[in-house]
Amino acid sequence: METENLLPKILEIEARRVVGLGNIGKEHVNIAEVWPSFFSRIHEIRGRKNELETIGAMKLNDFGYLACVEVDELKDVPDGMFSFEIPKGKYVLLTHKGPLSKIGETFDKLMNWIKANNFEESNIVTVEVYDHRFKGEDEDSEFDSYIELKQINS
């Protein structure tokens, strides 16, 4: 994996409205099981903003995971699906390069950076954005990993 030589970038992002399968803040979700179910129902979601992008979202120290897509509005959510708004704000970004099974290394690198730079380590949103670069377990696979930045209250 090539992330050792890459530095995280800090970005301001606008709020993103997403709809998908799973949940955030309700119960444990088996990530490996939610994606196939989501892909079998993705066609039910109206108002998708980007047909080539899927998103994985979760909130640290909270139950759940949401396999989802960005939508124009949080209305007409299909039965059994969940909506969530990814908050506007500062995020640290690192592109994961390599097999999906090595995502833990990228996540650890981001969390170490967050801790070293005195940002909150809990109750923050994490987002994985999968697009045309994502190739599962291939060595040349890539996707972007974002973690919300919140200053530690002194």
C-alpha positions, 0 to 999 in steps of 0.5 A: 500500500502506498499511503505511507508517503501521502499526507492527509489534506484538509478540506471544507465540504458542504453538507451532503444528503444521502440515502441508503441501506443500513443506519447510523446511530441505531444498531450494528450493521454488517458492512459485508452484507449491507453492500450487496443488498444496497446494490440490489435496491439502488435503482429505487433511490430517486434524485441521485446526484452522481450515478458513478459514486457510492458512499459508505458513512458512519459516525465514530462511537455510534452504532451503524454504517450506511451504504448510500448515494448522495441525493438532491433532497431527503424526501421519498426515501424508499421503505427500509432505507435510511437518510442521513445528512453528512455535516458541512465542515472541515474534513481530513482526506486521505486516498486509500490505495490498494485492496479494500481489505487494507482500509484499516491501515488508511483509517489508522493513519488518519486517526493517528493524524487526528490525535496528533493534531488535537482533534476530537476522536469520537462522535465524528462522521467518517465517509468513504467515497467509491468511484471509478477508481475503486476495484475491490481487492486489486492492488491499483484500487483507490477511494477517498476516505474523509473524517470530520474534524472537530476541535477539542474543547479546552 
